[in-house]
């Protein structure tokens, strides 16, 4: 991440929704899940942005919700001079691709 970085993390536990924005160095995804496993499904290089679609498996510590069948998530990273300047999480492929102007 660059020195001027922003991380936007949106978390939903069904009835509760929270958004956290801050420096990426303050956040570790592994802190939110037990037995976290991820598998990358798709990567789209869009020049100044990169969209990544992946499946996450594990148990959410806060809610106890288990993702044993896998939960598809996506991230869009914005780059400047080869460094990530911002990263945003999405709950599915469609939302992420729409955010970068793809169908």
C-alpha positions in Angstrom: 0.0 0.0 0.0 1.1 3.5 -0.6 1.7 6.0 2.2 -1.6 7.7 1.3 -3.8 4.6 1.5 -7.4 4.0 2.2 -9.0 0.7 3.0 -12.8 0.4 3.0 -14.2 -2.7 4.6 -17.9 -3.5 4.6 -19.1 -6.3 6.8 -22.6 -7.7 7.1 -23.7 -10.3 9.6 -27.3 -10.5 8.2 -29.1 -8.0 10.5 -26.0 -5.9 11.3 -24.0 -3.8 8.8 -20.8 -1.9 9.5 -18.3 0.0 7.4 -14.7 0.6 8.5 -12.4 3.0 6.7 -8.8 3.4 7.6 -5.2 2.4 6.9 -4.7 -1.1 5.7 -1.9 -1.7 8.2 -4.5 -1.5 11.0 -6.5 -4.4 9.7 -5.9 -8.1 9.2 -8.6 -10.3 7.6 -7.4 -13.3 9.6 -8.4 -11.4 12.8 -12.1 -11.7 11.8 -12.2 -15.4 10.9 -11.1 -18.8 12.3 -9.7 -21.3 9.8 -9.7 -18.8 7.0 -9.1 -20.2 3.5 -9.4 -18.3 0.3 -9.3 -19.3 -3.4 -9.0 -16.7 -6.2 -11.5 -17.2 -9.0 -10.9 -14.3 -11.3 -8.5 -11.3 -11.7 -9.2 -8.4 -14.0 -6.4 -6.0 -14.8 -8.0 -2.7 -15.7 -5.0 -0.5 -15.8 -5.2 1.8 -12.8 -7.6 -0.7 -11.1 -7.6 -4.4 -10.5 -10.7 -6.5 -9.6 -10.2 -9.8 -7.8 -13.0 -12.3 -7.2 -12.4 -15.0 -4.6 -14.1 -17.5 -2.3 -13.7 -17.4 1.4 -14.1 -20.3 3.8 -14.0 -20.2 7.6 -15.9 -19.1 10.7 -16.6 -15.5 11.4 -15.5 -14.8 15.0 -18.0 -12.1 15.8 -21.1 -13.9 14.6 -20.1 -17.6 14.6 -21.4 -17.8 11.0 -19.6 -20.6 9.1 -18.7 -20.3 5.4 -17.9 -24.0 4.8 -19.4 -24.0 1.3 -17.6 -20.9 0.5 -18.7 -17.3 0.2 -17.9 -15.4 -3.0 -16.4 -12.0 -2.3 -14.6 -9.4 -4.5 -12.1 -6.6 -4.1 -11.2 -3.6 -6.3 -7.8 -2.1 -5.8 -6.8 1.3 -7.2 -3.2 1.7 -8.2 -0.9 4.7 -8.6 2.8 4.4 -9.6 2.5 0.6 -9.0 1.3 1.0 -5.4 -2.2 0.3 -4.1 -3.8 3.6 -3.0 -7.2 2.2 -2.1 -9.0 -1.1 -1.8 -12.7 -1.7 -1.5 -14.5 -5.0 -0.7 -17.7 -6.2 -2.3 -20.1 -9.0 -1.4 -20.2 -10.5 -4.9 -18.7 -10.4 -8.4 -21.5 -8.4 -9.9 -21.1 -5.4 -7.5 -17.3 -5.3 -8.0 -17.5 -5.5 -11.8 -20.3 -2.8 -11.9 -18.1 -0.6 -9.8 -15.3 -0.7 -12.4 -17.8 -0.2 -15.3 -17.9 -3.8 -16.5 -21.1 -5.8 -17.2 
